[in-house]
Amino acid sequence: MVSTTEVVPMIIDKIENASLYYGLGERFQLALEWLATVDPDTLPSGQKVEIKGDELYATRFDVDTKPPADCKLECHKDYADIQFVVSGTEGMGYSLPDAPLTQLSEYTPDIQFFTTDWDTLTIRPGTFYIVWPQDLHAPRVALGATGPVTVIVAKVKLV
């Protein structure tokens, strides 16, 4: 299992390549297998679905992307995020770990917000990305006009 003291780079790949990342640990393998096989239509939008108690759970989000100016960089300390885009296309903002930061919020249970200069990657359907505690990321960034996106976010406990 990856520990929170190891620095692992952000991962972005297609779900059909998920098995390449099973070596990250049993919870990551379980999460990636689940994401590759779950029928998104069976998941209630906005509700937490336990896969392995508080060690691994997921939530389906049916949302609209937002203009970049309305997006904030976030990070998590206790969980890695595996964000899987089911439909629609979104941007994912990201910042390098050494970028000068302005803290926007105090840490609350597994989320904190920051701002800094950031770049955007395009995330298309069938793509997942894994972000670690050091990865400041801004999900749901509109690429041009705002639009609907369905994303399943699996939370994998690191500690």
C-alpha positions as CSV (number, residue, x, y, z in Angstrom):
1,M,0.0,0.0,0.0
2,V,1.2,3.5,-0.8
3,S,1.9,5.5,2.4
4,T,1.3,9.2,2.8
5,T,5.1,9.7,3.1
6,E,5.8,8.4,-0.4
7,V,5.7,10.9,-3.2
8,V,3.9,9.3,-6.2
9,P,3.1,11.4,-9.2
10,M,-0.4,12.1,-10.3
11,I,-1.7,9.3,-12.7
12,I,-4.0,9.8,-15.7
13,D,-5.0,6.9,-17.9
14,K,-7.8,5.1,-19.6
15,I,-9.9,2.7,-17.5
16,E,-8.9,-0.2,-19.8
17,N,-5.3,0.3,-18.5
18,A,-6.4,0.2,-14.8
19,S,-4.6,-3.1,-14.1
20,L,-1.2,-1.3,-14.6
21,Y,-1.8,0.4,-11.3
22,Y,-2.9,-2.6,-9.2
23,G,0.6,-2.5,-7.6
24,L,-0.3,0.6,-5.7
25,G,-2.0,-1.7,-3.2
26,E,-5.1,-3.8,-2.5
27,R,-7.5,-0.9,-2.0
28,F,-6.4,0.7,-5.3
29,Q,-6.8,-2.6,-7.1
30,L,-10.3,-3.0,-5.6
31,A,-11.2,0.6,-6.5
32,L,-10.0,0.3,-10.1
33,E,-11.7,-3.1,-10.6
34,W,-14.9,-1.7,-9.2
35,L,-14.7,1.5,-11.4
36,A,-14.1,-0.7,-14.5
37,T,-17.1,-2.9,-13.9
38,V,-19.7,-0.8,-12.1
39,D,-22.8,0.2,-14.1
40,P,-23.0,4.0,-13.4
41,D,-26.7,4.0,-13.9
42,T,-27.1,1.8,-10.8
43,L,-25.4,4.4,-8.6
44,P,-27.5,7.1,-6.9
45,S,-26.2,10.5,-7.8
46,G,-24.6,12.4,-4.9
47,Q,-24.8,9.5,-2.4
48,K,-21.8,7.7,-0.9
49,V,-21.5,4.1,-1.8
50,E,-19.4,2.0,0.5
51,I,-17.1,-0.5,-1.2
52,K,-14.9,-1.4,1.8
53,G,-16.2,0.7,4.7
54,D,-14.3,3.9,5.3
55,E,-11.2,2.5,3.6
56,L,-12.8,2.7,0.1
57,Y,-16.0,4.4,-1.0
58,A,-17.3,6.2,-4.1
59,T,-19.8,8.9,-5.1
60,R,-21.4,9.5,-8.5
61,F,-21.7,13.2,-9.4
62,D,-23.9,14.5,-12.2
63,V,-22.9,18.2,-12.4
64,D,-22.1,21.0,-14.8
65,T,-18.6,22.1,-15.3
66,K,-17.8,25.6,-14.1
67,P,-15.9,28.5,-15.5
68,P,-12.2,28.4,-14.5
69,A,-12.6,31.5,-12.4
70,D,-15.2,29.7,-10.2
71,C,-13.0,26.7,-9.6
72,K,-10.7,26.2,-6.6
73,L,-7.7,24.0,-6.2
74,E,-8.3,21.3,-3.5
75,C,-6.2,18.7,-1.8
76,H,-6.9,15.8,0.5
77,K,-4.7,14.4,3.3
78,D,-6.2,11.1,4.3
79,Y,-7.5,9.8,1.0
80,A,-6.3,9.6,-2.6
81,D,-9.0,10.5,-5.1
82,I,-9.6,8.3,-8.2
83,Q,-11.8,10.4,-10.4
84,F,-13.4,8.6,-13.4
85,V,-15.2,10.5,-16.1
86,V,-18.2,8.5,-17.3
87,S,-19.7,11.1,-19.7
88,G,-19.1,14.6,-20.8
89,T,-15.6,16.2,-20.9
90,E,-14.1,18.3,-18.1
91,G,-10.9,20.1,-17.5
92,M,-8.8,19.2,-14.5
93,G,-6.8,22.1,-13.1
94,Y,-3.5,21.2,-11.5
95,S,-0.6,23.0,-9.8
96,L,3.0,21.8,-9.2
97,P,3.8,21.1,-5.5
98,D,6.2,24.0,-5.3
99,A,3.9,26.7,-6.7
100,P,3.4,29.7,-4.3
101,L,0.0,29.1,-2.6
102,T,-2.7,31.2,-1.0
103,Q,-4.7,29.2,1.5
104,L,-8.5,29.7,1.1
105,S,-9.8,27.5,3.8
106,E,-8.8,25.5,6.9
107,Y,-8.5,21.8,6.6
108,T,-11.9,20.1,7.2
109,P,-12.4,16.3,7.0
110,D,-10.4,15.5,4.0
111,I,-10.5,18.7,2.0
112,Q,-8.7,22.0,1.9
113,F,-8.8,24.8,-0.7
114,F,-6.0,26.9,-2.2
115,T,-5.4,29.2,-5.1
116,T,-2.3,29.8,-7.3
117,D,-1.6,29.8,-11.0
118,W,-2.6,26.5,-12.6
119,D,-2.8,24.7,-15.9
120,T,-5.6,22.5,-17.2
121,L,-5.7,19.0,-18.6
122,T,-8.6,17.7,-20.7
123,I,-10.3,14.6,-19.2
124,R,-12.6,12.7,-21.6
125,P,-15.0,9.8,-20.9
126,G,-13.3,6.6,-20.0
127,T,-10.4,8.4,-18.4
128,F,-9.5,8.3,-14.7
129,Y,-7.0,10.2,-12.7
130,I,-5.5,9.5,-9.3
131,V,-4.5,12.5,-7.1
132,W,-2.4,12.2,-4.0
133,P,-2.2,14.6,-0.9
134,Q,0.5,16.7,-2.7
135,D,-1.6,17.1,-5.9
136,L,-3.6,20.3,-5.8
137,H,-6.3,19.8,-8.4
138,A,-9.5,21.6,-9.5
139,P,-12.1,19.2,-10.9
140,R,-15.1,20.2,-13.1
141,V,-13.4,23.0,-15.0
142,A,-15.3,24.0,-18.1
143,L,-13.4,23.8,-21.4
144,G,-15.1,26.7,-23.2
145,A,-18.8,26.6,-22.5
146,T,-20.1,24.9,-19.3
147,G,-21.7,21.5,-19.8
148,P,-22.9,18.4,-18.0
149,V,-20.4,15.8,-16.8
150,T,-20.9,12.5,-14.9
151,V,-17.9,11.6,-12.7
152,I,-17.5,8.8,-10.2
153,V,-15.0,9.7,-7.4
154,A,-13.6,6.8,-5.4
155,K,-11.9,7.7,-2.2
156,V,-9.0,5.4,-1.2
157,K,-7.8,5.7,2.4
158,L,-4.1,6.1,2.6
159,V,-3.5,5.8,6.4
